Amino acid sequence: MASREDIKFLSNPNIGKKQKKYCRFKKYGIRHIDYRDPDFLTQFINEQGKILPRRISGNSLKYQKKVAVAIKRARHLALLPYVTDLLK
């Protein structure tokens, strides 16, 4: 029987595997989300200016709520747009 090193693959066998999502706030120990930092908050909104859901961003419920509140506060102070065309 041939070992795994002897087998030549036409394509990468790791292509179908998905990376596990993680909450970046828990991983890096971020406790406070600042609404005055629009560059950080743009990671959590899409091109149209909508807030990304948890299943896409990978945030935990606790931090997703804090991100949503921070984005809404930044929008209210005109640091982030409510609606936009191709923000990123």
Biotite code that builds the C-alpha atoms (Angstrom):
import biotite.structure as struc

atoms = struc.array([
    struc.Atom([0.000, 0.000, 0.000], chain_id="A", res_id=1, res_name="MET", atom_name="CA", element="C"),
    struc.Atom([1.385, 3.402, -0.952], chain_id="A", res_id=2, res_name="ALA", atom_name="CA", element="C"),
    struc.Atom([1.861, 5.973, 1.772], chain_id="A", res_id=3, res_name="SER", atom_name="CA", element="C"),
    struc.Atom([0.409, 9.466, 1.611], chain_id="A", res_id=4, res_name="ARG", atom_name="CA", element="C"),
    struc.Atom([3.786, 10.941, 0.613], chain_id="A", res_id=5, res_name="GLU", atom_name="CA", element="C"),
    struc.Atom([3.968, 8.670, -2.433], chain_id="A", res_id=6, res_name="ASP", atom_name="CA", element="C"),
    struc.Atom([0.595, 9.756, -3.826], chain_id="A", res_id=7, res_name="ILE", atom_name="CA", element="C"),
    struc.Atom([0.697, 12.652, -6.279], chain_id="A", res_id=8, res_name="LYS", atom_name="CA", element="C"),
    struc.Atom([-2.406, 14.833, -6.282], chain_id="A", res_id=9, res_name="PHE", atom_name="CA", element="C"),
    struc.Atom([-3.569, 16.771, -9.326], chain_id="A", res_id=10, res_name="LEU", atom_name="CA", element="C"),
    struc.Atom([-5.051, 19.414, -7.058], chain_id="A", res_id=11, res_name="SER", atom_name="CA", element="C"),
    struc.Atom([-4.558, 20.481, -3.472], chain_id="A", res_id=12, res_name="ASN", atom_name="CA", element="C"),
    struc.Atom([-6.416, 18.047, -1.156], chain_id="A", res_id=13, res_name="PRO", atom_name="CA", element="C"),
    struc.Atom([-7.080, 20.880, 1.343], chain_id="A", res_id=14, res_name="ASN", atom_name="CA", element="C"),
    struc.Atom([-9.252, 22.875, -1.079], chain_id="A", res_id=15, res_name="ILE", atom_name="CA", element="C"),
    struc.Atom([-12.576, 21.518, 0.198], chain_id="A", res_id=16, res_name="GLY", atom_name="CA", element="C"),
    struc.Atom([-11.739, 22.069, 3.868], chain_id="A", res_id=17, res_name="LYS", atom_name="CA", element="C"),
    struc.Atom([-13.099, 25.207, 5.480], chain_id="A", res_id=18, res_name="LYS", atom_name="CA", element="C"),
    struc.Atom([-11.256, 27.138, 8.148], chain_id="A", res_id=19, res_name="GLN", atom_name="CA", element="C"),
    struc.Atom([-13.050, 27.309, 11.458], chain_id="A", res_id=20, res_name="LYS", atom_name="CA", element="C"),
    struc.Atom([-14.562, 30.712, 12.198], chain_id="A", res_id=21, res_name="LYS", atom_name="CA", element="C"),
    struc.Atom([-13.544, 32.392, 15.417], chain_id="A", res_id=22, res_name="TYR", atom_name="CA", element="C"),
    struc.Atom([-14.461, 35.498, 17.343], chain_id="A", res_id=23, res_name="CYS", atom_name="CA", element="C"),
    struc.Atom([-11.529, 37.877, 16.866], chain_id="A", res_id=24, res_name="ARG", atom_name="CA", element="C"),
    struc.Atom([-12.534, 39.810, 19.995], chain_id="A", res_id=25, res_name="PHE", atom_name="CA", element="C"),
    struc.Atom([-12.242, 36.751, 22.230], chain_id="A", res_id=26, res_name="LYS", atom_name="CA", element="C"),
    struc.Atom([-9.064, 35.562, 20.527], chain_id="A", res_id=27, res_name="LYS", atom_name="CA", element="C"),
    struc.Atom([-7.186, 38.858, 20.863], chain_id="A", res_id=28, res_name="TYR", atom_name="CA", element="C"),
    struc.Atom([-8.768, 39.968, 24.154], chain_id="A", res_id=29, res_name="GLY", atom_name="CA", element="C"),
    struc.Atom([-10.512, 43.081, 22.792], chain_id="A", res_id=30, res_name="ILE", atom_name="CA", element="C"),
    struc.Atom([-13.078, 44.206, 25.363], chain_id="A", res_id=31, res_name="ARG", atom_name="CA", element="C"),
    struc.Atom([-14.097, 47.659, 24.142], chain_id="A", res_id=32, res_name="HIS", atom_name="CA", element="C"),
    struc.Atom([-15.246, 48.476, 20.616], chain_id="A", res_id=33, res_name="ILE", atom_name="CA", element="C"),
    struc.Atom([-14.747, 52.165, 19.890], chain_id="A", res_id=34, res_name="ASP", atom_name="CA", element="C"),
    struc.Atom([-17.369, 53.801, 17.678], chain_id="A", res_id=35, res_name="TYR", atom_name="CA", element="C"),
    struc.Atom([-14.885, 56.613, 16.849], chain_id="A", res_id=36, res_name="ARG", atom_name="CA", element="C"),
    struc.Atom([-12.677, 54.270, 14.818], chain_id="A", res_id=37, res_name="ASP", atom_name="CA", element="C"),
    struc.Atom([-14.360, 54.004, 11.404], chain_id="A", res_id=38, res_name="PRO", atom_name="CA", element="C"),
    struc.Atom([-11.436, 52.117, 9.817], chain_id="A", res_id=39, res_name="ASP", atom_name="CA", element="C"),
    struc.Atom([-11.925, 49.216, 12.225], chain_id="A", res_id=40, res_name="PHE", atom_name="CA", element="C"),
    struc.Atom([-15.705, 49.263, 11.870], chain_id="A", res_id=41, res_name="LEU", atom_name="CA", element="C"),
    struc.Atom([-15.574, 49.091, 8.065], chain_id="A", res_id=42, res_name="THR", atom_name="CA", element="C"),
    struc.Atom([-14.414, 45.468, 8.440], chain_id="A", res_id=43, res_name="GLN", atom_name="CA", element="C"),
    struc.Atom([-17.919, 44.633, 9.652], chain_id="A", res_id=44, res_name="PHE", atom_name="CA", element="C"),
    struc.Atom([-19.956, 46.324, 6.912], chain_id="A", res_id=45, res_name="ILE", atom_name="CA", element="C"),
    struc.Atom([-20.275, 45.345, 3.260], chain_id="A", res_id=46, res_name="ASN", atom_name="CA", element="C"),
    struc.Atom([-20.003, 47.471, 0.116], chain_id="A", res_id=47, res_name="GLU", atom_name="CA", element="C"),
    struc.Atom([-23.564, 48.746, 0.443], chain_id="A", res_id=48, res_name="GLN", atom_name="CA", element="C"),
    struc.Atom([-23.019, 49.789, 4.064], chain_id="A", res_id=49, res_name="GLY", atom_name="CA", element="C"),
    struc.Atom([-25.000, 46.939, 5.656], chain_id="A", res_id=50, res_name="LYS", atom_name="CA", element="C"),
    struc.Atom([-23.807, 45.271, 8.851], chain_id="A", res_id=51, res_name="ILE", atom_name="CA", element="C"),
    struc.Atom([-22.400, 41.798, 8.210], chain_id="A", res_id=52, res_name="LEU", atom_name="CA", element="C"),
    struc.Atom([-24.209, 38.968, 10.036], chain_id="A", res_id=53, res_name="PRO", atom_name="CA", element="C"),
    struc.Atom([-22.555, 36.744, 12.623], chain_id="A", res_id=54, res_name="ARG", atom_name="CA", element="C"),
    struc.Atom([-22.444, 33.734, 10.330], chain_id="A", res_id=55, res_name="ARG", atom_name="CA", element="C"),
    struc.Atom([-20.192, 35.657, 7.942], chain_id="A", res_id=56, res_name="ILE", atom_name="CA", element="C"),
    struc.Atom([-18.108, 37.763, 10.342], chain_id="A", res_id=57, res_name="SER", atom_name="CA", element="C"),
    struc.Atom([-17.629, 34.961, 12.896], chain_id="A", res_id=58, res_name="GLY", atom_name="CA", element="C"),
    struc.Atom([-18.297, 37.185, 15.913], chain_id="A", res_id=59, res_name="ASN", atom_name="CA", element="C"),
    struc.Atom([-19.886, 35.835, 19.062], chain_id="A", res_id=60, res_name="SER", atom_name="CA", element="C"),
    struc.Atom([-23.342, 37.087, 20.022], chain_id="A", res_id=61, res_name="LEU", atom_name="CA", element="C"),
    struc.Atom([-22.022, 39.387, 22.742], chain_id="A", res_id=62, res_name="LYS", atom_name="CA", element="C"),
    struc.Atom([-19.546, 41.157, 20.483], chain_id="A", res_id=63, res_name="TYR", atom_name="CA", element="C"),
    struc.Atom([-21.831, 41.213, 17.455], chain_id="A", res_id=64, res_name="GLN", atom_name="CA", element="C"),
    struc.Atom([-24.283, 43.290, 19.490], chain_id="A", res_id=65, res_name="LYS", atom_name="CA", element="C"),
    struc.Atom([-21.482, 45.638, 20.559], chain_id="A", res_id=66, res_name="LYS", atom_name="CA", element="C"),
    struc.Atom([-20.294, 45.977, 16.948], chain_id="A", res_id=67, res_name="VAL", atom_name="CA", element="C"),
    struc.Atom([-23.830, 46.768, 15.775], chain_id="A", res_id=68, res_name="ALA", atom_name="CA", element="C"),
    struc.Atom([-24.256, 49.457, 18.424], chain_id="A", res_id=69, res_name="VAL", atom_name="CA", element="C"),
    struc.Atom([-20.858, 50.969, 17.584], chain_id="A", res_id=70, res_name="ALA", atom_name="CA", element="C"),
    struc.Atom([-21.684, 51.060, 13.856], chain_id="A", res_id=71, res_name="ILE", atom_name="CA", element="C"),
    struc.Atom([-25.042, 52.692, 14.531], chain_id="A", res_id=72, res_name="LYS", atom_name="CA", element="C"),
    struc.Atom([-23.417, 55.329, 16.743], chain_id="A", res_id=73, res_name="ARG", atom_name="CA", element="C"),
    struc.Atom([-20.755, 56.023, 14.104], chain_id="A", res_id=74, res_name="ALA", atom_name="CA", element="C"),
    struc.Atom([-23.490, 56.406, 11.482], chain_id="A", res_id=75, res_name="ARG", atom_name="CA", element="C"),
    struc.Atom([-25.367, 58.823, 13.697], chain_id="A", res_id=76, res_name="HIS", atom_name="CA", element="C"),
    struc.Atom([-22.247, 60.988, 14.056], chain_id="A", res_id=77, res_name="LEU", atom_name="CA", element="C"),
    struc.Atom([-21.594, 60.773, 10.271], chain_id="A", res_id=78, res_name="ALA", atom_name="CA", element="C"),
    struc.Atom([-18.368, 58.817, 10.712], chain_id="A", res_id=79, res_name="LEU", atom_name="CA", element="C"),
    struc.Atom([-19.835, 55.996, 8.610], chain_id="A", res_id=80, res_name="LEU", atom_name="CA", element="C"),
    struc.Atom([-22.436, 56.273, 5.834], chain_id="A", res_id=81, res_name="PRO", atom_name="CA", element="C"),
    struc.Atom([-25.902, 54.764, 6.160], chain_id="A", res_id=82, res_name="TYR", atom_name="CA", element="C"),
    struc.Atom([-26.099, 53.811, 2.482], chain_id="A", res_id=83, res_name="VAL", atom_name="CA", element="C"),
    struc.Atom([-23.326, 53.857, -0.099], chain_id="A", res_id=84, res_name="THR", atom_name="CA", element="C"),
    struc.Atom([-22.290, 52.515, -3.486], chain_id="A", res_id=85, res_name="ASP", atom_name="CA", element="C"),
    struc.Atom([-19.067, 50.473, -3.385], chain_id="A", res_id=86, res_name="LEU", atom_name="CA", element="C"),
    struc.Atom([-17.679, 51.654, -0.042], chain_id="A", res_id=87, res_name="LEU", atom_name="CA", element="C"),
    struc.Atom([-14.643, 49.356, -0.090], chain_id="A", res_id=88, res_name="LYS", atom_name="CA", element="C"),
])
